[in-house]
Protein backbone atom coordinates (compact mmCIF):
# COMPACT_ATOMS: atom_id res chain seq x y z
CA UNK A 1 0.00 0.00 0.00
CA UNK A 2 1.34 3.43 -0.95
CA UNK A 3 1.68 5.78 2.02
CA UNK A 4 0.83 9.48 1.79
CA UNK A 5 3.89 11.72 1.41
CA UNK A 6 4.09 12.86 5.06
CA UNK A 7 3.46 9.36 6.42
CA UNK A 8 6.13 7.97 4.08
CA UNK A 9 8.57 10.63 5.26
CA UNK A 10 7.90 9.78 8.92
CA UNK A 11 8.37 6.07 8.22
CA UNK A 12 11.75 6.76 6.61
CA UNK A 13 12.81 8.95 9.53
CA UNK A 14 11.68 6.31 12.05
CA UNK A 15 13.79 3.66 10.30
CA UNK A 16 16.77 6.02 10.13
CA UNK A 17 16.58 6.71 13.87
CA UNK A 18 16.32 3.02 14.67
CA UNK A 19 19.30 2.19 12.47
CA UNK A 20 21.46 5.07 13.76
CA UNK A 21 20.48 5.37 17.42
CA UNK A 22 23.77 6.95 18.50
CA UNK A 23 24.44 9.33 15.62
CA UNK A 24 26.15 12.17 17.52
CA UNK A 25 26.37 14.33 14.39
CA UNK A 26 22.56 14.34 14.21
CA UNK A 27 22.13 15.84 17.70
CA UNK A 28 20.77 19.36 18.17
CA UNK A 29 19.72 21.23 21.33
CA UNK A 30 17.00 23.52 22.58
CA UNK A 31 16.44 25.17 25.95
CA UNK A 32 14.35 22.83 28.12
CA UNK A 33 11.91 25.60 29.07
CA UNK A 34 11.31 26.33 25.38
CA UNK A 35 10.69 22.60 24.88
CA UNK A 36 8.04 22.55 27.61
CA UNK A 37 6.49 26.02 27.22
CA UNK A 38 6.25 26.70 23.50
CA UNK A 39 5.78 29.92 21.55
CA UNK A 40 2.39 30.80 19.98
CA UNK A 41 1.22 28.42 17.26
CA UNK A 42 -0.31 31.13 15.10
CA UNK A 43 0.29 34.77 14.23
CA UNK A 44 -1.00 37.12 16.93
CA UNK A 45 -2.39 40.57 16.10
CA UNK A 46 0.31 43.26 16.26
CA UNK A 47 -1.64 44.80 19.17
CA UNK A 48 -0.98 41.67 21.27
CA UNK A 49 2.39 42.41 22.90
CA UNK A 50 2.65 39.62 25.45
CA UNK A 51 2.16 35.86 25.52
CA UNK A 52 2.50 33.45 28.45
CA UNK A 53 2.70 29.67 28.70
CA UNK A 54 2.91 27.68 31.94
CA UNK A 55 3.48 23.98 32.33
CA UNK A 56 4.21 22.21 35.58
CA UNK A 57 6.85 24.26 37.38
CA UNK A 58 8.08 26.16 34.37
CA UNK A 59 6.84 29.28 32.63
CA UNK A 60 7.66 31.29 29.54
CA UNK A 61 6.57 34.90 28.98
CA UNK A 62 7.35 36.46 25.60
CA UNK A 63 7.06 40.23 25.12
CA UNK A 64 7.11 41.63 21.60
CA UNK A 65 9.66 44.37 20.92
CA UNK A 66 10.76 46.91 18.33
CA UNK A 67 13.63 47.15 15.83
CA UNK A 68 15.16 50.28 14.40
CA UNK A 69 14.70 50.91 10.69
CA UNK A 70 18.22 51.24 9.19
CA UNK A 71 16.97 53.72 6.56
CA UNK A 72 15.43 56.40 8.81
CA UNK A 73 16.18 55.30 12.38
CA UNK A 74 12.53 54.88 13.34
CA UNK A 75 11.62 52.04 15.71
CA UNK A 76 9.16 49.58 14.18
CA UNK A 77 6.97 47.27 16.27
CA UNK A 78 7.64 43.59 15.60
CA UNK A 79 5.06 40.82 16.13
CA UNK A 80 5.40 38.06 18.68
CA UNK A 81 7.47 35.19 17.29
CA UNK A 82 5.23 32.27 16.33
CA UNK A 83 4.93 29.08 14.34
CA UNK A 84 7.39 26.37 13.33
CA UNK A 85 9.99 28.70 11.82
CA UNK A 86 10.60 30.55 15.10
CA UNK A 87 11.06 27.18 16.84
CA UNK A 88 13.47 25.95 14.18
CA UNK A 89 15.54 29.13 14.34
CA UNK A 90 15.81 28.94 18.13
CA UNK A 91 16.81 25.28 17.88
CA UNK A 92 19.50 26.11 15.34
CA UNK A 93 20.95 28.99 17.38
CA UNK A 94 20.80 27.12 20.71
CA UNK A 95 22.50 24.13 19.05
CA UNK A 96 25.33 26.28 17.76
CA UNK A 97 25.87 27.83 21.20
CA UNK A 98 26.15 24.35 22.76
CA UNK A 99 28.33 23.01 19.96
CA UNK A 100 30.69 26.00 19.97
CA UNK A 101 30.59 26.25 23.81
CA UNK A 102 30.27 30.01 23.67
CA UNK A 103 27.65 32.74 24.07
CA UNK A 104 29.11 34.35 20.92
CA UNK A 105 28.70 31.97 18.02
CA UNK A 106 29.90 31.88 14.44
CA UNK A 107 26.90 31.29 12.20
CA UNK A 108 26.32 30.46 8.55
CA UNK A 109 26.78 33.10 5.88
CA UNK A 110 23.35 32.66 4.40
CA UNK A 111 19.88 31.77 5.53
CA UNK A 112 19.34 29.62 2.46
CA UNK A 113 21.63 26.77 3.58
CA UNK A 114 19.84 26.49 6.91
CA UNK A 115 16.40 26.53 5.28
CA UNK A 116 17.39 23.76 2.85
CA UNK A 117 18.97 21.71 5.65
CA UNK A 118 15.70 21.48 7.55
CA UNK A 119 13.72 20.50 4.47
CA UNK A 120 12.13 23.73 3.16
CA UNK A 121 12.37 24.96 -0.40
CA UNK A 122 14.15 28.32 -0.66
CA UNK A 123 11.76 30.77 -2.31
CA UNK A 124 11.67 34.56 -2.63
CA UNK A 125 8.78 36.97 -2.89
CA UNK A 126 6.42 38.28 -0.26
CA UNK A 127 5.02 34.82 0.46
CA UNK A 128 8.30 32.92 0.08
CA UNK A 129 10.23 31.08 2.78
CA UNK A 130 12.99 33.71 2.90
CA UNK A 131 10.49 36.40 3.84
CA UNK A 132 8.81 34.16 6.43
CA UNK A 133 12.10 33.28 8.13
CA UNK A 134 13.22 36.91 8.00
CA UNK A 135 10.07 37.94 9.88
CA UNK A 136 10.79 35.40 12.63
CA UNK A 137 14.44 36.48 12.89
CA UNK A 138 13.25 40.05 13.43
CA UNK A 139 10.63 39.00 15.98
CA UNK A 140 13.14 36.92 17.96
CA UNK A 141 15.80 39.64 17.83
CA UNK A 142 13.35 42.22 19.20
CA UNK A 143 11.51 40.18 21.82
CA UNK A 144 12.09 39.83 25.55
CA UNK A 145 11.87 36.43 27.23
CA UNK A 146 11.09 35.67 30.86
CA UNK A 147 11.97 32.06 31.70
CA UNK A 148 10.84 30.90 35.14
CA UNK A 149 11.43 27.69 37.11
CA UNK A 150 10.37 26.82 40.67
CA UNK A 151 10.42 23.75 42.92
CA UNK A 152 8.19 24.62 45.86
CA UNK A 153 11.03 26.01 47.96
CA UNK A 154 12.74 28.48 45.64
CA UNK A 155 12.26 30.04 42.24
CA UNK A 156 14.58 31.33 39.54
CA UNK A 157 13.59 33.64 36.71
CA UNK A 158 15.66 34.92 33.81
CA UNK A 159 14.35 38.11 32.25
CA UNK A 160 15.85 39.73 29.20
CA UNK A 161 16.43 39.52 25.49
CA UNK A 162 17.80 36.21 24.21
CA UNK A 163 20.54 38.04 22.27
CA UNK A 164 22.75 40.86 23.52
CA UNK A 165 23.96 41.65 20.00
CA UNK A 166 22.78 40.69 16.54
CA UNK A 167 23.67 42.66 13.42
CA UNK A 168 20.66 42.50 11.14
CA UNK A 169 20.60 43.32 7.46
CA UNK A 170 16.99 43.96 6.50
CA UNK A 171 16.59 44.41 2.73
CA UNK A 172 13.45 46.25 1.70
CA UNK A 173 13.06 44.02 -1.36
CA UNK A 174 11.86 40.56 -0.26
CA UNK A 175 13.51 39.01 -3.32
CA UNK A 176 16.96 40.05 -2.12
CA UNK A 177 19.12 37.43 -0.43
CA UNK A 178 19.07 37.69 3.37
CA UNK A 179 22.44 37.15 5.02
CA UNK A 180 23.09 36.03 8.55
CA UNK A 181 25.54 38.19 10.47
CA UNK A 182 28.95 36.53 10.90
CA UNK A 183 28.47 36.31 14.67
CA UNK A 184 25.60 36.41 17.14
CA UNK A 185 25.87 36.87 20.91
CA UNK A 186 23.41 35.39 23.37
CA UNK A 187 22.86 37.39 26.54
CA UNK A 188 25.03 35.88 29.26
CA UNK A 189 22.09 35.03 31.53
CA UNK A 190 20.25 33.19 28.74
CA UNK A 191 23.40 31.34 27.72
CA UNK A 192 24.05 30.29 31.34
CA UNK A 193 20.56 28.80 31.71
CA UNK A 194 20.87 27.19 28.27
CA UNK A 195 24.16 25.52 29.27
CA UNK A 196 22.46 24.04 32.33
CA UNK A 197 19.15 23.12 30.74
CA UNK A 198 19.89 22.19 27.11
CA UNK A 199 17.70 19.35 25.85
CA UNK A 200 19.29 17.09 23.19
CA UNK A 201 17.05 16.36 20.20
CA UNK A 202 17.53 14.59 16.87
CA UNK A 203 17.71 16.76 13.76
CA UNK A 204 16.30 13.97 11.61
CA UNK A 205 13.14 13.86 13.73
CA UNK A 206 12.84 17.65 13.65
CA UNK A 207 12.98 17.58 9.84
CA UNK A 208 10.06 15.14 9.78
CA UNK A 209 7.84 17.63 11.63
CA UNK A 210 9.38 20.93 10.45
CA UNK A 211 6.12 22.22 8.96
CA UNK A 212 4.00 21.92 12.13
CA UNK A 213 4.38 23.89 15.38
CA UNK A 214 2.20 21.42 17.26
CA UNK A 215 4.14 18.36 16.09
CA UNK A 216 7.46 20.01 16.91
CA UNK A 217 6.16 20.86 20.38
CA UNK A 218 4.96 17.28 20.84
CA UNK A 219 8.38 15.94 19.89
CA UNK A 220 10.22 18.39 22.17
CA UNK A 221 7.83 17.80 25.08
CA UNK A 222 7.79 14.00 24.94
CA UNK A 223 11.57 14.03 24.57
CA UNK A 224 11.82 16.15 27.72
CA UNK A 225 9.37 14.00 29.70
CA UNK A 226 10.81 10.64 28.63
CA UNK A 227 14.34 11.85 29.34
CA UNK A 228 13.38 12.41 33.00
CA UNK A 229 10.79 9.70 33.53
CA UNK A 230 11.48 7.56 36.60
CA UNK A 231 8.24 5.54 36.74
CA UNK A 232 5.18 4.86 34.59
CA UNK A 233 3.06 8.00 34.44
CA UNK A 234 -0.57 8.35 33.42
CA UNK A 235 -1.34 11.48 31.41
CA UNK A 236 -4.92 12.74 31.46
CA UNK A 237 -6.60 14.16 28.37
CA UNK A 238 -7.10 17.39 30.32
CA UNK A 239 -3.34 17.69 30.83
CA UNK A 240 -2.60 16.85 27.19
CA UNK A 241 -5.19 19.35 25.96
CA UNK A 242 -3.77 22.01 28.27
CA UNK A 243 -0.32 21.44 26.73
CA UNK A 244 -1.23 21.05 23.05
CA UNK A 245 -4.90 22.00 22.62
CA UNK A 246 -4.19 25.53 21.51
CA UNK A 247 -6.95 26.83 19.25
CA UNK A 248 -9.14 23.71 19.37
CA UNK A 249 -12.67 24.56 20.54
CA UNK A 250 -13.87 20.94 20.59
CA UNK A 251 -12.04 18.37 22.72
CA UNK A 252 -13.14 15.51 20.48
CA UNK A 253 -11.51 17.10 17.41
CA UNK A 254 -8.29 17.67 19.36
CA UNK A 255 -8.19 14.07 20.60
CA UNK A 256 -8.68 12.69 17.10
CA UNK A 257 -5.85 14.77 15.65
CA UNK A 258 -3.55 14.18 18.60
CA UNK A 259 -3.95 10.39 18.38
CA UNK A 260 -3.22 10.52 14.64
Phi, psi and omega in degrees: 000134181279126180277149171301160187304311183293321178294321178296320179296318179295322179297320179294317179297316180302315180294321179299317180293323178291324182281337184230062187295334185242039180281095184297325181295341182270358182283139170231177181220153171216153179298134183302322180296322178290336177284331183265320181245094188279166175287171178302146177285323188236164179298131176263150176303148183300336179288338178279113187251000180214145181217136181229138172232136176233142177208120181060237180250035176227152176214153175226124174243127179245126177247126179292149182233197181230152173237151181272131177290122183292344182277320184231000177081000180286147177270129185246128179295133177256152178285170170293139174297146183203167169077181183294327185293323177295321178294317180294320178296316178297319177301315182298314183288319176298320180297319180292323178296319178291317182295317182274352178055047183203146174289331175262120186240146171277129182235167188298155181288332183225153177287334186300317182299318179295316181299315179297321184298328181264007169100010177264148170287146179265111183229146178264194180086170184294335179250014181278170181292327179299316180295319182295317178291323178301317180300319181287326174300313180299315182297318179292321181295329184270338191282165173243135180247138170240112182252118183241144176219139179214158184229012181098337180245327180212160179226151177229136178220125172265132177230127178159181177281146179293332182240135176272339176206130171212122180271111185258134171250116187244086181296142179284336178268116183296344178278348178289150176292138179257123182258140168291152166292163181288330177223157176220139182242119171289149171298147187297321179297316180295317180297321180297315179291326177297316180300326182273336188230038178279128180260121178286137178223163182261126181298324181298320178291321178300318180300326182293334184241019190297340182269000186229120176300315184295318181291323174298315179298321177298316179297313180300314187293313179295325176299315179297313183294315182293328180296333185247003185291129180248345180204161177304136184229130178268125179257125179280157176295329177298317180294317180296317180293324178297324182281318190238357187297322176053240188273004181290127177272331183249124182298324182297318179295320178297314181300317182298315180290322181295316179299318179298000000 
